[in-house]
Amino acid sequence: MVNEVIEELRGDMAKTLERLESELGRVRTGRANLALLDGIKVDYYGVPTPLNQVASLQLADARLIVVKPWEKNMVSATEKAIQKADLGLNPNSDGEIIRLPVPPLTEERRKELVKVIRRMGEDFKVKIRAQRRDANEMLKALEKDKEISEDDCRRGQTQVQEVTDEHTKRVGSIIAKKEEEVMEV
């Protein structure tokens, strides 16, 4: 029973780390990255559709993203969707292809982004602590229902804390890596 709770906790925390990495991928670092465009929806004949389903996305070089809609009549809708996403990118269109130059970040903007990244890290640490609390409550409920002994509950809580500490450290290292990437000129 205790092992099942620990395994479920590990799975939940691993998903939390994946979500953190996904959200950090959307933070602009001054380098072109297709993850910047994740979450952009284009009005495709009245249906909000993810950008990568109406156009091909490519990195032309370290500072340029090229978006080529599959249908010519979707160029303006795609351009509007990118502008509406408020990424700080100015799309340039020639009627067929949309070019997104990624300007280098100023020092001030880099420091702001580091603050945003740290806040995200803290939010995800809070989520991990909430998962720890839920796992501990499950263990206490199992003990109350006499499905596990008091000693097993204590050992389980110790294991829960170890798993929490491990994942909290991983959040810290992911955040530190992203901060370094943002501050890199």
Sequence and secondary structure as in RCSB ss.txt:
>XXXX:A:sequence
MVNEVIEELRGDMAKTLERLESELGRVRTGRANLALLDGIKVDYYGVPTPLNQVASLQLADARLIVVKPWEKNMV
SATEKAIQKADLGLNPNSDGEIIRLPVPPLTEERRKELVKVIRRMGEDFKVKIRAQRRDANEMLKALEKDKEISE
DDCRRGQTQVQEVTDEHTKRVGSIIAKKEEEVMEV
>XXXX:A:secstr
 HHHHHHHHHHHHHHHHHHHHHHHHTS  SS  GGGGTT EEEETTEEEEGGGTEEEEEEETTEEEEEESSGGGH
HHHHHHHHHTT S   EE SS EEEE     HHHHHHHHHHHHHHHHHHHHHHHHHHHHHHHHHHHHHHTTSS H
HHHHHHHHHHHHHHHHHHHHHHHHHHHHHHHHH  
